[in-house]
């Protein structure tokens, strides 16, 4: 019998990679933050690079086998063992297959949430994220000619973590690198953004310590999401 790629055996939740993404629309707000507050969002293996992070809301109308879904999150520039990249610290999606594939393959910390991405004909965008009745992200983007510098946000550096079923430690604690393939920038619009962050102990975006907004952009792109690389396996030996 062939091994399934994901469970359940009779009807796997998600199929094998790769997943071609087409027409992705992503609103990113780059925020200068208190460094200590920003560092508190990182696993201990990662070194914080700079004091500017990305808060994003994204619409994925065509994610290949994953269909369509919306997404949002917090991305922080980091270094691991000489490799510079960025860590997705908090992430929210609207479908179960996008959630499970992200967590189980690459270690993205995805949770189910209500995410809306409303774009006007003038390229203005209203993005909103809530989970369990709590507003986490509320952002309004207005296009304007605004030039700004933004930090390096690729490759992604994630922690893939699975607890053992018998309670005896971990099956996995891996540092995973994931690079987008065949990235095509279709359009980019800069602008101004108004951002409000909420949260609680489970989703602590309100602790980010935002000082001011450096810049904002709406990007339309295509890319291929495929296998990552395991940089280190740090699970304790049993």
PyMOL commands that set and color helices and strands:
alter all, ss='L'
color gray80, all
select helices_A, chain A and resi 35-39+64-66+96-106+205-207
alter helices_A, ss='H'
color red, helices_A
select strands_A, chain A and resi 19-33+47-60+69-80+83-93+110-112+114-119+125-131+134-143+156-163+170-178+181-197+210-225+229-233
alter strands_A, ss='S'
color yellow, strands_A
deselect
rebuild
show_as cartoon
